[in-house]
Amino acid sequence: MKLQWIYLSLVLVLPTVATICYGMNDFRYIPYQESIAEEYRHNQTAIADAFQAVDCRFVLGSPRIIDSVPARVKTAKVTQKDMNLALSRFRNINVEIANIKKVALADTFQSMFVADFAAKRKYGADFKILGKDGVHLGLAGQLIMNYGFLKGMGANGDLGAIAYDEGTGIVSPTLGHVVVAVEKGMITLRSARNPFSSGLGAVDRDDSIRSVLAQVSFDDEMNWNILRMQQPQAPNYRVTWGDQSNDYNARQPEDGISLAKNFDNHSLNWAFRRVFDAVVCKQEYETRQIKTLVHGPEGAMDLEPTFALTEKVQNQLEKVVRNSEQPLEQVIVVSAPLSVTEKGRGYDFYRGETDRFL
């Protein structure tokens, strides 16, 4: 059935880029068996051949780990360790196929294993970033999956740098950022490349995206927009982005501050949420489109018209996603501490913020 779905999708959609990730159900939630592994290897190779036959670039995703034995597993003999050992060997099959077929690999097993181990060591055995049932991912686990696929794609996480020379007052942005105004450390930019924004969340809760960002190098590798100061004039600075302010010594902004990593309550959260909600709406419809309609009685009755009609809806939802990705204005304030003689004149002991109230 899986191969039939793949072949049908290739005929209907004619994709140019795709990601695939199978293995969780294929290993059947039992200890490793060579016969099952051979069937899996055959199917994964056939899928790779099908994509390459239509010149579709694709990323081959490995199965991930599980965090507990699912309740639906009836045998009392299988353990979580047995299952993860089996999944690790299924992961190795994908490594072999990717090498033979010379395609990109998303090693989601390794990403999940490392993040889960680090989280449990810090927060205890009950910390389940792979979902409460140990199998079905919430947003936190899905971020790790995305991290693995982005690495497999060779994605570049460079979202641009903003260089601020305090001596001259000149701001020099790169890669998708344009200076709108600069006044006493208040930098207004119009930005077309904006970061993934998780928003607020507790780092010690396994249902929080923030908890995952503390365990994997997503921000460092896939989500970095840097503020860098040149010729700093003071020993310490406060940087304000949106509703959040952080304090740094002069060396830190001189070396460069990763804004997305250091600020969770910044001015672009709402804009990212708009894109996120549009993508969720599109994906929810695509699930209904393929699983319920195309592979349901409507598709069985008349496949091509069913797909053509549903594609009209999908195309409209795709336009909503694209329209949600608009350049945005943002303000970053860099302020230095007031001297002793200046203190008490304003609302805050930081020069840039005080000057706005005088």
N, C-alpha and C positions, 0 to 999 in steps of 0.2 A: 504493500500500500504506500509506503514512504516513497519508493522510487516512482510509482505512478503519479504521485502528487508533484514530485520534482519535474518529471517529464511534461506533465500538463501545464505547470507554471511556466516552464521555458517556452512552450508553444504559445501560451496566452499573453504573457507579460513581455517576452523578449527582453530580458534584463541585460544590462551592460556591466553592472556591478552587483554582487550579492554576498551575503554572509550565511553560512550554514553552521548549525551546532546540534549534533545528535550524539546520543550515547547514554543518557540517563535511563531511558526505558530499555534501550537495547541490551544492557548487561543484565537485565531482568531481576535486579536486586538480590542476587545470589553471589556466592564466592566465584572467583574467576573460573571459567570453563573454556577450554581451547576451541571447542566446536562453536560456541556462541561467538567467541572472538573472531573466528574465521568468517562467519556469516557477516559480522559487523564490518570487517575489513573489506569483504567483497562489496557490500552495499556502499560504503564510503568511497571506495575506488570508482564504482559505477557512477556515483553522483559527481565526483570530480571529472570523470570523462564526459559526462553530459554537459556540464558547464563549459568545459574547454571546447567541446564540439561546436558550440555556438559563439565562441570567442567572448565569453562572459568572464570578466575578472572576478574572482571570489576569494573570500577568506575562510579557511577551514578551521572551525572552532572545535576544541577538544571538549569532552564532558568535564564537569566540575566535580567537586567533592560533595558528600552529604554530611550533615551535622548530627544526625541521629537515625536510628533504624525507623523507617516509616511504619505507622500503625497498621497499614494495609498488608505488610509483609507477614505471612502466616507462619513461616518456619521459625522455630525458636533457636535454631542452630547458627544462623547467620548473625554476625556482629557488624557494628559500624566499621571496625578495622578491616574486616573481610571485604566489605563493600568498597571502601576507599582504595584498598589494594587492587581490586578488580578494575575500578575506574582509572587508577593510575596506569594500568596496563592498556586499557582502552585509549587513554591519552597518548601513550607511546605509539599506538597504531596510527593515530593521526599525525604524529611527528614523522613517522616513516612515509606515509602517503604524501605529506606536504613536501618532503625532500625528493621523493621520486617524481612527483608531478610538477615540482618547482613552483609551488603556490604558497601564498602567505598563510601562516599559522597563528591562530589566537589561542594561546595556552591558558585557558581559563582555569584549568585544574591548578596550575602553579600559583596563579594570582589569588585564587580562593584559599588554597592551602596556607599560603604565607599569611594572608590577612586574618584568617580564622585562628591560626596558631598565636599570632601576636595579640589578638583581641582577648582570647581566653587566658593567656598568660597575665594580662593586665587586669581583666575584669572578672575572671572566674569561668568555670565550666558551663554555666548556664547562659553565657553571652552567646547568642545565636544570630550572627549577621547573615546566615543563609536562610533565615525564616524560622518561625516558631516550630514548624513541624520538621525542620532540618533539611527540607527538600525544596519547597516552593519559595522562591525568592521574593522578598519585598524590595522597596526602593534601594535599601542599603546594599543588598546583594547584587541587584541589577547594576549598580554603579561599578562594582568590581568586574562584572561581566563586560561592561562597556570599556573599562580600562584595559582589559585583556585584548579586546578586539581592536581598540585604537592602537595599541602597541603592535599588534599583528599587522595592521595596515601601514605601519610606519608613519603614523600621524605626527605632525610637528605641533607641539603645544605652544608655540610662540604667538602670543596675541598682541605683541607690540611692547615697546618701552617708551617711557616718558622721562626725558632728561630735563631737570630743572637746575639752572645755574643761578644760585642765590646772589652771586656777585654782580651779575649783569641783569638778572630778572628775565632771562631768555629761557623759553621752554622749547625743547626740540623733540617732538614725538616721531615715532616710526610706525609703519605697518598698520594703516587703517585708522589713525588718529589725526585730527586736525585741531589746531589751537584756535579757540574762539576768542578768549580774552585771558589776560594775566594781570593781576593787580594785588600787590603786597602779599605774595604767596598764595593767592587764590587763583587756581588754574581751572579754566573752563575749557572743556574739550568736546568735540563732536566725534564719536567713535563708532566705527562700523564693525569692529572686531571686539566682542565683549565676552567675558568669561562665563563658564559654568558657575551657577550661583546656587548653593544649597540652601541658603537662608539660615535662620537660627535653628539650633538643635543641640541636644545634650550629647557630648562625646562618650558618655558612659551608658547610652541606651542603644540596644542592638537594632531598634527600628528607626534610628536616626542616620541620615546620610552623613552628618558630621562625624559620627563614630567611625565610618569607613574611611573618610578622608584622613583620619588620624592614624590609620593602619596601612594605607597604601600610598604610593608616591604619585597619585593622580595630579595634584596641584603642581608638583615639581616638574612633572614630565609632560602633562597634557593641558595645563591650564594656567600658564604664567604670563601675567602682564606686570611689568616691572616699573616701579618709580625709583629713579636714581637721581641723587643730588650731586651737583658739582660746585666746588668752592663753598662748602658750608661755612657759615660765619659764626655759628654758636656751638656749644658743646652738646646741646640736647634739642630735640624737636618733637612737636606733636603733629601727627598727620591725621586729618579728618577726611573721611570719605563717606558721604551719606550721614547716617545718624550715629556713626561709630568713630571714636578717636583713639589712637594708640600712640604711646610715647616711645621714643627711640633715642639712643645716643647718636652723635653725629656720624659715627663710623657705619652704622647700619644703613641709613639711606644713601650714604656714599657708595657702599657696596651694592645696594639695590634691595628694595622691598618688594616682595611678591604680594601684590594687593589682594588677589583672589584668595590666597592662602591665609593672609593676616586679618582680613575683614570678612565677617559673616553677615553683617547688618549694613550693607552698603547701598548706594543709590541705584544700582542696576538690578536689584533683586526682583522688583515688580516686572521689569522688562523680560527677564529670563523666565519668570513664571508664565508670562503671556505666551512665549514660545513653547514652553513645556506643556501647557494646557492644550495648545493647538495640536501638538504632536500626539498627545494622549488621545484626543478626539479622533484624529486620523487613524491611529493604530487600532482603536476599539472598533472602528468601522471596518477596517481591513480584516480583522479577525472574523467579524460577521460575514463580510463579503466572501472570504475564501472558505471558511469552515462550515458556515450555515447555508449560504446561497449557492456558490459555485459547486461545492461538494454535497449539496443537499438535493431535495427533489426538484427544485427549480432548474439547477444545472443539469440534473439527469434528464429532465424533460427536453431542454433546449440550451445547450451549454453556451454557445457563442453569443446569442442575444442576452443571456443572463449576465455574462461577464461584461459585455459592452455596456449594458445599462448600469451595472454597479461601478464600472470604471468612470462613468460620468460623475457620480457622487464622489468617488475617490479623488478625481482631478480637482474638484472644487475644494475639498478639504486640504489638498496639497497647496493650493493657492493661498488658503488661509494661513498655513504654516509659513510660506514664503513672505507673505505680507506682514507677518508678526516679527520678522527679522529686519528691523529698520535701524539706521544709524541713530544714536542717542546722544543727548548732551549730558555730561556729568561734570561735577565740580569736586576738585581735590584741593584741600587747604593744607599748606605746610607752614607752620608757625613755630617761632623760637620763643624761649622763656623771656619774660620781662626782666629787666634789671631791677635791683632792689628799690631804686628811686622811682621806678615806674609802677611798682605794685600798688594796688588799691585804686587805680584810676578806672579800671573796667571790671568786666564780669569774670574774666579768666586771666590767669597769670601767663598767658601766651600772647605774644605780640600781634600775630596775624588776626587772631580771633577778637582781641580787645579792640583793635583799630576799627573794626566794623561797628562797634557800639559807641564810639566817641563822637 
